[in-house]
Each structure stands twice: as structure tokens, then as C-alpha cells.
Amino acid sequence: MPPRLNPSPETLVTRAWADYALLDSGDGRKLERYGPYTVVRPEPQCFWSPRDPAAFDAADAVFDPTDEDESGRWRFAGKPVDTFPLAWRDVRFTSRFTPFRHLAFFPEQAANWDWLDGRIRRLRKPRVLNLFGYTGVASLACAAAGAEVTHVDASKKSVAWARENAELSGMADKPVRWIVEDARKYAAREVRRGSKYDGIVLDPPKYGRGPTGEVWRLFEDLPGLLKDCAALLSDDASFLLLNAYAARISGLSLAHLMAEATHDRGGVIDWGELALAEDGTDGRAIGLSFFARWSA
């Protein structure tokens, strides 16, 4: 039986938590709080006016882009900062002022972490595969909820950071496998092995390179990878969650791709957009990525 595709999109909104808040936005920028620091980053889709322009001028750090590929430089009001600790629930992780405008995690993903936490806590020691796992916050959120996790990322540096975050969280003894490999190669090999997972998370970039030079292109490579992921789901699997950042994609297109991959599994497919909401306002929010998720 094919899955039921929800007819309407859903907006998953991430709101402020103790170590993060979207404070203001406008004029192509957003003002955020990361732990003790206020940070200004570019956000071209914020066409509106900021509520408090002076607050942007008083920020601790400002990202100045140098090209359209998200690279650039950080400018600090005081002494430059490299890393500092943050937390989301039981997960502790290191935030870093990277040269690619983000701080080694994506705060809007907290809406997905919350959904994964609730889903996993209803299961008994599920096996979860996290592809393109980056610095491991989603993997550790799954592990904290009781999952046995396989974390895969093509970047040796990112996996090293993820392992450091596990140590910082006191989760070094949790059942998490840390693997440096191209996601497509790993998934294809797992299919050949007959491996099965109760839940799969994938958050691929628009473009990337594997550890031995493999090239990832979202529009060309995602359909095949998603089919492999569907083949890796156990008979009583709980979920398959896909998130993507790309200007030419939509939640609906991801949902139809998900429906094709899970055509014989029944269940339901939710789809829509992930957004960050400004703290303490009347609900102004920024849509930042798209998702589709199959649930049993």
C-alpha cells in the first residue's frame, strides 16, 4: 500500500531555548544569540525592516561574506572567539565561528531534534542511521532518547567534532558508531549486506565532496540515495526523515520523492518548511529549509 501524502504543508517552528534565540531580523540579516554572544549573519530573504537596528550595531560578532558560496570572515567587536559550549536538552556541543557563516550546527533543526526525540522515546532501542551527520547534534539527540545510532559523514574533521560533542555530553559510552565515508557508498554497501534500521535521518547539502573525492550533487544524487534508505528500513521501521537546503527545491517535491521511495510501505508523509521564530515577538519567522518525513 502506498503512503498517504498529507495534502497541506506544515511549518515546523524552532523557538528560543536557553542557549539560542533569534532576536531580530531584517535588511538581509538576522541577529541571533548563541550562549553569551550576539551574532549577525546574512539572510537575504529577510526583506523587511529590523525592529531594533541599533542592536545589530552592538553585536559581538558579524559575518562578512566574501562570495556567494557562504564563505567569508568573522568580525568581532572585542577579542576574537574561536569556540564556546552550548546545549540543547541533554546534548552538549561546541559552537564554532566557522568560515562558512554558520556556527557548526543549524539551530532551526531543533524542531527536527524535538520530533526525533518524541518518536524514539516510544520505541525500544531502535537502530537509527544518520547520514550527513555533520557535528553530531542530531545523532546525540537520538542517542539521548534511547537509540543505537550509526553516524556517517564524509568529513573527518566533522566526525572528530561530533565525537568531541559526545564526550562533552557525557555520552562517550552511548551506542554510537562514528563513520567517515561517503553517504551513498555507505548506504549502498548496507543494502548489499542486508542491514536494517528502524529510523533514518538524512540532511544532505546541495553540493559536497566525499573523503576520496566523490562529488555529491543534490538533484542528481538524492533520488538514488533515498531509494537505498527506503530499502534499509526494517519491516516495522518508524520513520525516514529528509531535510534539504536548496533554492530550487520545495517540501512538496521532497514529499513526492519520498512517496516514490516508500511506495509499498503504507504510513503517512508529512512535508513542509523549517523556520526560526523571533523571540518575544508577534510571530515573525524565517523559513530556512524544507523537509519530508515518512512515518509508520
Secondary structure, 3 states (H helix, E strand, C coil): CCCEECCCCEEEEECCECCEEEEEEECCEEEEEECCEEEEEECCCCCCCCCCHHHHHCCCEEEEECCCCCCEEEEECCCCCCEEEEEECCEEEEEECCCCCCCCCCHHHHHHHHHHHHHHCCCCCCEEEEECCCCCHHHHHHHHCCCEEEEEECCHHHHHHHHHHHHHCCCCCCCEEEEECCHHHHHHHHHHHCCCECEEEECCCCEEECCCCCEEEHHHHHHHHHHHHHHCECCCCCEEEEEECCCCCCHHHHHHHHHHHCCCCCCEEEEEEEEEEECCCCCCEEEEEEEEEEEC
